[in-house]
Structures are given as C-alpha cells and as structure tokens.
C-alpha cells in the first residue's frame, strides 16, 4: 500500500535563518522531521523547484513543494496476535505489552512481534514508520506503550520523545537493599566480550538513570526508575553496575 503526497507551502519571513528541515517541520506538521529530511535528500521536497540540503538556511518567502510517495513497509506481515488495548482513537493506540513479546522484527525474531500484531489490527499502519511504533520495551519487559495511528500523531510523539516532554517511568524489583534514592551516570555501549549484552564502558554513549525506593521486600527492593536517555538495556545494565541486579533477569541478573 502506498500514498501519494503533493503539498505546497511558502516559508514565512519569521522563519528566515532556520535550517531547511526545521522550516519544513514547522510547515508540514503531519510529518516527522526525519521523514522530511529524507524527502529533501531524495529531491522529493524542493525549494523554489530546486534541490537543497537539509542544513541549508532559508531566507523566508521561498516555496516548498513535496512530491513524494509514502511507501508501505511491506516486509513485515500481519499476524493474528492478541493485543491488550487500553485506549484507541483515530490518532493513538495505547496498549499493555506483555513480557516475552518482541516489539519489532530483528535478528532472531523476524515474526511474532508487536509490529506484526499491530498490522493485523490495523492494516493502515503500514504507511507509518515501524507501523506507528515510536518507542520500545525489551522483550522480557511488560508495560504500557503508545503507538501512533496517523502521521500527525507520529510526528508529535517523536517530537515529544526528542524534547523529553513525554515522561516514561519504569518499575522493577532488584536484589538487595538499595539506598532510598540515587542517580546512575554511566556511559553504556556494546559489551566487547559478549555482543548480546551491553555494558558500562568508558567512551560509551551517555546514559543517566534516576531511581527511588518504593518498598523494601525480603532480600529485595521495589524501585521506580526514570531515564534521561534510552540506551538498550539501560536499567538492567545500570542496576547490575551498582550491585543491585533485577530479579529474574537471565542476561544480567
């Protein structure tokens, strides 16, 4: 399934000095900045009929024209997998992802994923990046996820995640009696000795986690964790790093 996009907008004078992709994102709010950048690079979004770079500065008054085709993802097939839907309207779908369900296809899990289930629930999601999925949870992590059902919602959710105006809070049970609260500021990267794992490594990607104690349990602690970054396995790696691994974690526990 595909959809033809033909749109024209004039850059207002107040946008003079902005990058082209920034100015375009302000005018074409139904589309994410990443998608607009792609169209600019492919020559499908032009300035006064000419190709330009996403980083080009605009003067104001130019005419932006989009002639592009939204291509369905295609390689991900719909599969009849039950979904625990909490809320749904024409723009958003909120669901509870169970432990054991992979979010989207990747090496070792090419089907049977949340993305396959979403396409079965709503075939129209195939024109959205990753079928509307804008964030992920690890396979063995359960929790609430928000999925976009329209381009406008997708662009808005991506922007909220990038600007951190959307808050994500996690809960976990860890081994030991953890202090009442703390912050873990430790860079994370791929474990050089085991490529399936991540590790705290000097020179890795910046990662910051904040935790607070909810309840002490026999030999364990129930904690709430919020993230300033979203690295792969971040909570699992950080908790193990400070000596309080997550109970039942087969990889880091």
N, C-alpha and C positions, 0 to 999 in steps of 0.2 A: 504494500500500500504506500502511496506517495501523495504529496500535496504540493501544488504549485503556489509559490509566494511571489506576488507582484505588488510592491509598495513604493511610494514616493513621499519624501519629507524634505522640508527646507530647514537647514540649520539656523537657529535664531542667532541674532547678533550677540546675545548674552553668553553664548557658548564659545565665542572666539577664544582661541588659545588652548582649548581642550584637545586631547588625543581624539583621533577619528573614532576609535572604538568606544570611547567614553561618550562622545556626542551621539553616536548611533544608538547606544544603550539608553540614552535619555529620550530618544525619539521613538524607538521601536521597542516598547516595554514588554511586548509579548514574548520576546526572545532574549535568551541569556547573552551576556557579553561574550562568552566563549563561542557561542554559535555565530554571533555577528563577526567576531574576529576571523572565524573560519571562512565565512562568506566573503569578507574583504580580501583575504589571501587568495581565494579562488577566483576573484574578479566578479563575483555574483552580487556584491554590494559596491557600487561605484560612486564617485564624487564628480558631479558635472559630466557624467558619461565616461570618466577616466578611472583606471585602476589606481589604487593608492595602498599605502601600508597602514596597518592598524595604529602604528605610533605616529603617523603624520598629524601635524597640528592643523586645526581648522581655523578659518578666518571669520566665519559667520556669513550666511547668505548662500552657501553652496547648496546644491540639490543632491540629496542622497537617493539612490534608486536601488531597490532589491529586486532581482530576477533570479530566484533560486527554487530548488525543489527539495522539499523535506522528504528524505528517503527513509522508509521503514527499516528497522534494524535487521529484520529478515532471518538472521542466523539463529535467533532464539525462538524456539517453537512453543506454542501454548500447551500447557499440561494441566490436567484436572487435579489440582492440589488444593485441599481445603484452606480457606483464609478466615482468620478470626478478625472480622472487620468491626471496628469500634464506631467509626463515623465515615460518612461518604456523601459528597455532593458533586456538582459538575466540575469543581476545581481541585478538590483534595480527597484523598483516601487515607484514613488513619487505621492502622491495624496492629495487632499484637503478634509479633514474630515469636514462634516457639523455639526453644533450644533444639539444635540438631538440623535446622533449616539454613542452607547457604543462601545468601542474599542474591547473588548473580553468578552466572556461569564463569568458571575459571578452570585452570588445570586441575584435573582430578574430580571436578564436579561440573560436567558440561550440561547436565539437565537436572530436573528435580529441585529447582531453585525457586526462590520467591519470585524472581523475574518471570520464570515460566508460568507460575501460578497467576501473576498479575495479567499477563497477556491472555490467559484463558478467561479471566474475569472480565476484562475489557480489551477487546481487540484494537481499539483506537489508540491504546498506549504505545503501539509500535512506531508512531511518528515522533515520540518523545525520546530524548537521550536516556538510555538504560531503562526504557519503559516507565519513566517518571520517578525512578529511584534517585534520590539526591544525597542520601547518607546510608551508612551500612552498620550492621552489627555482626560481630563474629559468629561463626556457625553455632557454637555452643552457648551463645548469649541470647537470652529472651528479652523482649521489651517492646515498647511502642515505637513504631516507625511512621513517618509521614511521607506519602507518595503524591506527586503532582499528577493531575489528570488533564491539565491544559498547559499550553506554552506560557501563558501569563503566570500561572501558579508556579511553574518550574523556574522561571526567571526570578520570581520573588523569593522562593525558597533558597535558591542558590545564592542570591544576594544576602539573605539573612544569615546563612551559614558563613559566608565570606566576611561579613562585617561583625559576626558574632552577636547579632541582636537576637538570635534564636538560642535558647539555653537547653542543653542536654544534661540530664542528671542520671547517674547510674548508682545502683546499689549492689553490694557484694558482701559475702561472708569470707573473712580471711582468717588464717591460722594465727593464734597467739593473741596477746593483749596489747593491741595497738594504742599509741597515745591518743588523747581526745581529739586532736586535730593536727593537721600538718600540710605542708606543700612539698611536692617532689619535683625538683627542677633538674632533669637528667636527660640528655640527648639520647635518641634511640635510632638504631639502624639494624640492618640485617646481620644476624649472628654469623661471623665468618667461619665458624666451625660446624654450624648446622643451619642450612639455608631455609629450613622450615620455621625457624624461630627468629624472633627479634631479640635485641639485647641493648643494654645501656652501654654506649660506646662514645669515647671522646671523638669529636668531629662528626657525630651523627646529626640527625635532624632535631632541632629544638623541640622539647616536649615538657609540658608543665601540667601536673595533676594536683588538685586540692582535695583533701578528704576530711571528713569529720565522723566521729564515732556516733552511731545511733543507739547501739545496745551491746553490752558485753554478754557473751554466752559462754558456756563451759568450754574452755580451751580455745575459743574463737571470738571474733569481733564482727558485728554487723556494721558496715560503714556506708556512707554516701560519698560518691566521688564526682567531681565536676572537672572538665578538661578545658585548658586554654588552647590545646592543639588536638589533632585527631590522628595520631600515628597508629599504625597497625599494632594491635595487641597492647596498646599503651597502658591501660590499667593493670593488665596481667603482668606486664614487664616491670612496671614501677613498683607494684606491691611486692613482687618477688625481690626486687632490688633492695628494698628497705627491710626485708626479712619477714614479711607477712604475706605469703603467697595465698592466692584464692583457693578456698576449699574445693576439691573436686576437679581442679584444673589439670588435665592429663599432660599438658605440654610444659607448664611452668611450675606446677604445684609440687 
